[in-house]
Structure formats: structure tokens, C-alpha cells
Amino acid sequence: MAQILFALALALGTALFVGRVRFIRRNILLGRDLDLSDNPAARWKQMALVAMGQSKMVTRPLAGFMHILIYLGFVLINIEVLEILVDGLAGTHRVLSFLGPVYNLAIGFFEWLALGVLLACVVFLVRRLAGAVPRLNMAELKGWPQKDALIILLVEIVLMSALLLMNASDKTLQERGHEHYISEAGALHLECPDCTPVEAAGYLGSFPISQYLQPLVSDLSEVALVGLERGAWWFHFLGILAFLNYVPYSKHWHIIMAFPNTYYTPLKPKGDFGNMASVTTEIQLMMDPSATPPEGYEAPTGFGAKDVYDLSWKNLMDAYTCTECGRCSSVCPANLTGKKLSPRKVMMDTRDRLEEVGHGLDAAKKAGQAIEGRLDDGKSLHDRITAEELWACTTCNACAEACPVNINPVDIIVQMRQYKVMEESAAPSELNNMFTNMENNGAPWQFNQMAKADWTKA
């Protein structure tokens, strides 16, 4: 029965996770096409340094060190899940113990990692609750985003505690000679044929941390100990499944998205603003009436970004990758001088609008409505990100430089500005004056064409 329940829980958890991943993938692909397949060698290197090597995290050493500790713990401790999966489906206990000293070393290493993760999460938790870090207390984090961060930290603390408590109970049962817990040790102790079962069981697993928790469980009966060990084992397994399905709804989805996002980061300089191909082609055709439009060319229906459909799929991937750490906003000169702009909020708003569109498409599909092209819900990205925020940006790219997972809020801001200017003629008056001067005088200043070089005669 236990194996059947385990298999059912695993199947349900996996199905829910796959469904959410498909939803996110579909949403990202709503963006316009962008070719980022060039120079794969440089892209693999970029991903290894930034996502795997955490190279941009350590620019702030203390937070960077603790983040690496949690990151390594998350990746390596979950190797243990492989054993849990086999044990759960086959009804065995510590099936990999036949690896002998290698197994002992692995269990000991995982326990040290679990302690490190637990302590780092406690430090991050206190750091957030104390309110000492300004970027963690900005307006856009109020409400759910703040709770989301606390939930993840608390879940990781509880999961690591359950792992250590499970091992402490396991070791105590081994020492008491419980048949199920020592029978698995047989293959491990062929080198000690003269050992008693209890002595042999003491060799199963190295428990450098959980051994100090044994006094907490030493007075329990054998039945209670087995219940505690099994309860902690099931809690750890079900907790991992719950965590797996919570993460794609959370800012912590970046633990997965950081890898593709850094791989597909454009390799051009951050300040390189390319021409809009549609505008360039239209001007060339206008200037040369005899020119032939490129094969398959369609006249543009709009310019810039009104909604998430107009952004590239990489922009939308950026939105789903955002860690909400606020490093971007903490270095933004507009934000530092009290302006409304927060690059983090731009990414959060883009993601929230994309989620809204995705759920709208699913609702329309359920209702039997055929949606061709865009979802017409009367809303747009500009409903969430105001003109005041867009025009406060200096396009200095400090936010893109600071982001630990290579997100570029400036690219979204510029595309939304292009829509404001080219579709709504809604630029600030200072820019409108400049545009008028450039049209009439060929320069941003209010001098006629014949007087442009007069300053050289002074």
C-alpha cells in the first residue's frame, strides 16, 4: 500500500509540475521571434559563469556566499531524492548503502550541506524581517511578493530539519538493532564478519550533524521511533513534491530559468540599440519607389511594445526569470534620486501581465472561443507600467549590469517608449521639441541649416 501511495503521489506531483511548465513555456512563446542561436561556445561559457558559477552574485560577498551555500545545497542534497525514489517504489531502505564508504561520505557531506542551508536560510530570514536592507522593503514587494520570499525560506528550513531528524531517528534505530534498519547494512559490512548486528549497524551512514539530535529522540519507544523516522521520510518526500510545484508560481522559479536565460542573453554590448528593422525597411521603400520589398515582407501594423505580444520571447523569459532581489533597483540612478521607476517592478509587472494573458487564453479556450492572434481583454502592459516610470529611465544599463541572472529591463522600457512616441505621439514636451528641431533643422538644436556651423567662427 505504501508503495502504491508513493507512486500515486509521485505521478500527481510530476503531472502538476509538467502542466505548469507547459503553461509558462506557452506564455514565453507568445513573444515575437528573436534569433539568439549565434556563437554557442560563448553562450555555454556565459551560462557556466553566471548561472552555474554565480559570478555576479559574489559582487556582494556576504549575500553571495550564503546564496551559493543554499544553491549548492539545493542541487546536491536533492541527489538524495534518487535514493528516496527507489526506496519508495521498491519498498527498500537506504538502497544505495551497498556503496560502502562512498555512501557514508555522501551522507555526511549532505548533512553538512543541510546544516549550511539551514543556517543561511535563518540569516536571510532575519535579514528580511529586520528590514535593514532598503531594496528588500520597496513598495513593489508589499503583500504577496514579501510573503513568497518568507514561505520559501521557511520551507527550506523545515525540509532540512526533517532530513536531519529522519537521520537521527534512523541512527538510533540502527543502534537499537531494529531488524529493518540493520538488515540493509549487511552488504556494507562484509569486511566486519565478527561484528554483532548492532555494531555493524553503527557503520551504516555517517551522521556528523544528526547524531547530536539523538538525545531528542533517545527516550522514545521503538514503535514511536519508527513512526518518527517514517513520518520524517514521508514529510521530506511530499515536501519536495510540494516545493517542486510551488516554485514555478514563485520568484524562486529562477533556480531553473537562470540557466536558459543566461544562455540566451544577447552577446552584443548592453548599450547597443539596433535599428527597428520594420522602420528601416519602410524608409528604404519610401526613399526609393523603384525598390522591391524583401520576399515575404509585410508592412508593420504597429511600432514598439503595447503589450506582452510585442516584446520578444527573451524579454518574456527575463520576466519569468526575475529573482525579485532588487539589485537592479538598488543601483538605478532614477530610483536612487526618488523617481518612481524601479527596474524590478518593470519585470514583475511584465510577468504579472503575461500571467494574466495566459490565464485569459486558457479561459477563452475552455469557453470554446477561438482566439486568433491577441487576447482582446481591453488591457495592456501600459496599464501597469506608467509613462512616468518609462521616461524616468536614463538607459544607463546599470540594472542590466547588476542583475545576477542577466535580465535587461532597459530593453522592455525602450520598446514601450517606442510605442508611446510612434503610436501615440505621447513623448514628453522636451523630446517633442527635439524631434521638431531634428525634422526642420537636421539637428536637436533650434538653428537653421545655414547657421549650424556658426559656432566655429566664434
C-alpha positions in Angstrom: 0.0 0.0 0.0 2.8 2.4 0.9 4.5 1.8 -2.5 1.2 2.5 -4.3 0.6 5.7 -2.4 4.2 6.8 -3.1 3.7 6.1 -6.9 0.4 8.0 -7.0 1.9 11.0 -5.1 4.9 11.0 -7.5 2.7 10.8 -10.6 0.4 13.5 -9.4 3.2 15.9 -8.4 5.0 15.3 -11.7 1.9 15.9 -13.8 1.1 19.1 -12.0 4.7 20.3 -12.4 4.7 19.5 -16.2 1.4 21.3 -16.7 2.7 24.5 -15.1 5.9 24.3 -17.1 3.9 23.9 -20.3 1.8 27.0 -19.3 5.0 29.1 -18.8 6.6 27.9 -22.0 3.4 28.7 -24.0 3.4 32.2 -22.4 7.0 32.9 -23.2 6.5 31.9 -26.9 3.7 34.5 -27.2 6.5 37.0 -27.7 7.8 37.9 -31.1 10.5 35.8 -32.6 14.2 36.7 -32.0 17.2 34.7 -33.2 19.7 34.1 -30.4 21.4 31.0 -31.7 24.7 32.5 -32.6 28.1 31.6 -31.1 27.0 28.6 -28.9 30.5 28.3 -27.4 30.3 31.8 -26.0 26.8 31.2 -24.7 27.8 28.0 -22.9 30.6 29.9 -21.3 28.3 32.7 -20.3 25.8 30.3 -18.7 28.6 28.4 -16.8 30.0 31.6 -15.4 26.8 33.4 -14.5 24.2 30.7 -13.7 26.3 27.9 -12.5 29.3 29.8 -11.3 27.2 32.6 -9.6 29.9 35.1 -10.8 27.6 38.1 -10.5 26.2 37.1 -7.0 29.6 37.4 -5.3 30.0 41.1 -6.1 28.3 41.4 -2.8 30.4 38.8 -0.9 28.3 38.0 2.2 25.0 37.6 0.4 26.8 35.9 -2.4 28.4 33.3 -0.2 25.2 32.4 1.6 23.3 32.2 -1.8 26.0 29.8 -3.1 25.6 27.7 0.0 21.8 27.4 -0.5 22.3 26.9 -4.2 24.8 24.0 -3.7 22.7 22.6 -1.0 19.6 22.6 -3.2 21.4 20.9 -6.1 23.5 18.4 -4.2 21.1 17.4 -1.4 18.5 16.5 -4.0 20.7 13.8 -5.3 19.4 12.0 -2.2 16.0 12.2 -3.8 17.2 9.5 -6.2 17.5 7.1 -3.3 14.2 8.1 -1.9 12.5 7.4 -5.3 14.0 3.9 -5.5 13.2 3.1 -1.8 9.7 4.5 -2.2 8.9 2.5 -5.3 10.7 -0.7 -4.3 9.9 -0.7 -0.6 13.6 -0.8 0.4 15.5 1.2 2.9 18.7 3.1 2.0 19.2 1.0 -1.1 22.4 2.7 -2.0 24.2 1.7 1.2 26.0 -1.0 -0.8 28.3 1.7 -2.0 30.0 1.4 1.4 32.5 4.2 2.3 31.3 6.3 -0.7 27.8 6.2 0.8 29.0 7.1 4.2 30.9 10.0 2.8 27.9 11.2 0.8 25.5 11.1 3.7 28.0 13.0 5.9 28.5 15.6 3.1 24.8 16.0 2.7 24.3 16.6 6.4 26.9 19.4 6.5 25.2 20.9 3.5 21.9 20.7 5.2 23.2 22.5 8.2 24.7 25.2 5.9 21.5 25.6 4.1 19.5 25.8 7.3 21.8 28.5 8.8 21.9 30.5 5.6 18.1 30.5 5.4 17.8 31.6 9.0 20.2 34.5 8.3 18.3 35.5 5.2 15.0 35.2 7.2 16.2 37.5 9.9 17.7 39.9 7.3 14.3 40.2 5.6 12.3 40.5 8.8 14.7 43.1 10.4 14.1 45.4 7.4 17.7 46.6 7.4 18.1 46.2 3.6 16.3 49.0 1.7 16.0 47.1 -1.6 14.0 44.4 0.3 11.5 46.9 1.5 10.4 48.7 -1.6 6.7 49.3 -2.4 6.5 46.6 -5.1 7.4 43.9 -2.6 4.5 44.6 -0.3 1.9 41.8 0.0 2.4 38.6 -1.8 6.0 39.0 -3.0 7.2 39.5 0.6 5.2 36.5 1.8 6.5 34.4 -1.1 10.1 35.1 -0.1 9.4 34.2 3.6 7.5 31.0 2.6 10.4 29.6 0.6 12.9 30.3 3.4 10.6 28.7 6.0 10.0 25.7 3.7 13.7 25.1 3.2 14.4 25.4 7.0 11.6 22.8 7.7 12.8 20.4 4.9 16.4 20.5 6.2 15.2 20.0 9.8 13.1 17.0 8.7 16.1 15.5 6.9 18.3 15.7 10.0 15.6 14.4 12.3 15.0 11.5 10.0 18.7 10.6 10.1 18.8 11.0 13.9 15.9 8.5 14.2 17.4 6.2 11.7 20.8 6.1 13.5 19.1 5.5 16.9 17.1 2.6 15.4 20.3 1.1 14.0 22.0 1.3 17.3 19.0 -0.5 19.0 19.3 -3.3 16.4 15.9 -2.9 14.8 15.7 -5.6 12.2 14.6 -3.4 9.2 17.2 -0.8 9.8 20.2 -3.2 10.3 19.2 -5.7 7.6 20.1 -3.1 5.0 23.6 -2.8 6.4 24.6 -6.4 5.6 26.3 -5.7 2.3 28.1 -2.8 3.8 29.9 -4.8 6.5 31.3 -7.8 4.8 34.7 -6.6 6.0 33.5 -7.0 9.6 32.1 -10.5 9.8 32.7 -10.7 13.6 30.6 -7.6 14.3 27.3 -8.0 16.0 24.2 -6.6 14.1 24.2 -3.6 16.4 27.9 -3.0 15.9 27.5 -3.5 12.2 24.6 -1.1 12.0 26.6 1.6 13.6 28.7 1.7 10.4 25.7 2.4 8.2 25.8 6.1 7.2 27.9 8.9 8.6 25.8 11.2 10.6 28.1 14.1 11.7 25.2 16.5 12.4 22.1 14.4 13.2 24.0 12.4 15.8 23.7 15.5 18.0 19.9 15.4 17.7 19.7 11.8 19.0 19.2 13.0 22.6 15.9 14.5 21.4 14.6 11.0 20.3 16.5 8.6 22.6 13.7 8.3 25.1 11.1 7.3 22.5 9.9 3.7 22.2 10.9 1.7 19.2 7.4 2.0 17.7 7.5 5.8 18.2 10.9 6.0 16.7 9.9 4.1 13.6 6.8 6.3 13.3 9.0 9.4 13.6 11.6 8.2 11.0 8.9 7.1 8.6 6.9 10.3 9.2 10.0 12.5 8.6 10.8 10.4 5.5 7.3 10.9 4.0 7.3 14.6 5.0 10.6 15.1 3.2 9.4 13.4 0.1 6.0 15.1 0.0 7.6 18.4 1.0 10.0 18.1 -2.0 7.0 17.4 -4.3 5.1 20.4 -2.9 8.2 22.6 -3.2 8.6 21.4 -6.8 5.1 22.6 -7.6 5.3 25.8 -5.7 8.5 27.0 -7.2 7.0 27.7 -10.8 4.5 30.0 -9.2 7.2 31.8 -7.2 10.1 34.1 -7.8 12.2 31.1 -7.0 11.5 29.8 -10.4 14.8 31.5 -11.3 16.6 28.4 -9.9 15.5 26.7 -13.2 15.2 29.7 -15.5 18.6 31.2 -14.7 20.2 28.6 -17.0 18.3 29.2 -20.3 18.1 32.9 -19.6 21.9 33.3 -19.2 22.5 31.1 -22.2 20.2 33.2 -24.4 21.5 36.6 -23.2 22.4 38.7 -26.3 26.1 38.8 -26.8 26.1 42.4 -28.1 27.1 45.3 -25.7 24.2 46.2 -23.4 24.1 49.8 -24.7 23.8 48.8 -28.3 20.4 49.9 -29.6 19.7 48.4 -33.0 17.5 50.0 -35.7 13.9 48.7 -35.9 14.0 46.6 -39.0 10.4 47.4 -39.9 11.1 51.1 -39.8 14.3 50.8 -41.7 12.6 48.8 -44.5 9.7 51.2 -44.7 12.0 54.2 -45.0 14.1 52.5 -47.7 11.0 51.7 -49.7 9.7 55.2 -49.3 13.0 56.8 -50.4 13.3 54.6 -53.5 9.9 54.0 -55.1 11.5 51.5 -57.6 12.8 49.3 -54.8 11.4 45.8 -54.4 10.1 44.8 -51.0 12.0 41.8 -49.5 10.5 38.4 -50.1 7.7 37.7 -47.6 7.7 41.3 -46.3 4.6 42.5 -44.6 4.1 46.2 -43.7 4.2 46.7 -40.0 0.9 47.0 -38.1 2.5 48.8 -35.2 5.7 50.0 -33.6 7.2 49.4 -30.2 5.5 47.4 -27.4 2.0 48.0 -26.4 1.5 44.6 -24.7 3.5 41.5 -24.0 2.9 40.1 -27.5 5.1 42.9 -28.9 8.0 42.0 -26.7 10.5 39.3 -27.7 10.3 35.9 -26.2 13.6 36.7 -24.5 12.0 39.7 -22.8 9.3 37.4 -21.5 11.8 34.8 -20.4 13.5 37.6 -18.5 10.2 38.3 -16.7 9.8 34.7 -15.6 13.5 34.6 -14.5 13.3 37.7 -12.2 14.5 36.8 -8.7 13.0 40.0 -7.2 16.3 40.5 -5.4 16.2 44.3 -6.2 19.9 44.6 -7.1 18.7 46.4 -10.3 16.7 48.9 -8.4 19.4 49.5 -5.8 21.8 50.8 -8.5 19.2 52.6 -10.6 20.1 56.4 -10.6 16.4 57.3 -11.2 15.3 55.2 -8.3 18.1 56.5 -6.0 17.0 60.0 -6.7 13.5 59.4 -5.6 11.8 58.9 -9.0 9.0 56.4 -9.5 11.0 54.0 -11.7 12.0 50.6 -10.2 13.5 48.2 -12.8 12.4 45.3 -10.6 8.8 46.5 -10.8 9.0 46.7 -14.6 10.0 43.0 -14.7 7.3 42.0 -12.1 4.6 43.9 -13.9 5.6 42.3 -17.2 5.4 38.8 -15.7 2.1 39.6 -14.0 0.6 40.9 -17.2 1.9 37.8 -19.1 0.3 35.5 -16.5 -3.0 37.5 -16.9 -2.9 37.0 -20.7 -2.1 33.3 -20.3 -5.0 32.7 -17.9 -7.2 34.7 -20.2 -6.3 32.5 -23.2 -6.9 29.3 -21.2 -10.3 30.6 -20.0 -11.3 31.5 -23.6 -10.3 28.0 -24.7 -12.4 26.4 -22.0 -15.3 28.5 -23.1 -14.9 27.3 -26.6 -13.8 30.6 -28.0 -11.3 30.5 -30.9 -8.6 33.1 -30.2 -6.6 34.1 -33.3 -3.7 36.5 -32.6 -4.0 38.5 -29.4 -6.3 38.2 -26.4 -8.6 41.2 -26.6 -9.3 41.9 -22.9 -9.0 45.7 -23.2 -5.8 45.8 -21.2 -2.2 46.3 -22.0 1.2 46.4 -20.3 1.0 50.2 -20.2 -1.9 49.8 -17.7 0.7 48.5 -15.2 3.8 50.5 -16.1 3.2 54.2 -16.3 4.7 56.8 -18.6 6.3 58.5 -15.6 8.3 55.3 -14.9 9.2 54.8 -18.6 10.6 58.3 -19.0 12.5 58.3 -15.7 14.9 55.7 -17.2 18.3 57.1 -18.2 19.1 54.0 -20.2 22.4 53.7 -18.4 22.1 49.9 -18.2 23.2 49.8 -14.5 20.3 47.5 -13.8 21.2 45.0 -16.5 24.8 45.1 -15.3 23.8 44.4 -11.7 21.3 41.6 -12.4 22.7 38.2 -11.2 20.8 36.3 -14.0 21.3 38.7 -16.9 17.9 40.3 -17.1 17.6 43.5 -19.1 14.7 45.8 -18.0 16.0 48.6 -20.2 15.1 46.7 -23.4 11.5 46.5 -22.3 11.4 50.2 -21.3 12.8 51.3 -24.6 10.3 49.2 -26.6 7.4 50.7 -24.6 8.8 54.2 -25.2 8.9 53.5 -28.9 5.2 52.7 -28.7 4.4 55.9 -26.8 6.3 58.0 -29.4 5.5 56.3 -32.7 1.9 55.1 -32.0 0.6 57.7 -29.5 2.8 60.7 -30.1 3.0 60.8 -26.3 6.6 61.9 -25.7 7.5 64.5 -23.1 7.5 68.1 -24.4 11.3 68.2 -24.2 11.6 65.3 -26.6 8.9 66.7 -28.9 10.8 69.9 -29.2 13.9 68.0 -30.1 12.0 65.9 -32.7 10.7 69.1 -34.3 14.2 70.6 -34.5 15.6 67.4 -36.0 12.9 67.4 -38.6 13.2 71.0 -39.5 16.9 71.7 -38.9 18.6 68.4 -39.1 19.9 68.8 -35.5 18.4 68.7 -32.0 19.0 72.5 -31.6 16.9 75.3 -32.8 19.3 76.6 -35.5 18.6 76.7 -39.2 20.6 74.6 -41.6 22.7 77.5 -42.7 23.7 78.5 -39.2 24.7 75.2 -37.8 28.5 75.8 -38.2 28.5 79.4 -36.9 29.8 78.4 -33.5 33.1 77.6 -35.2 33.6 81.2 -36.1 33.4 82.5 -32.5 
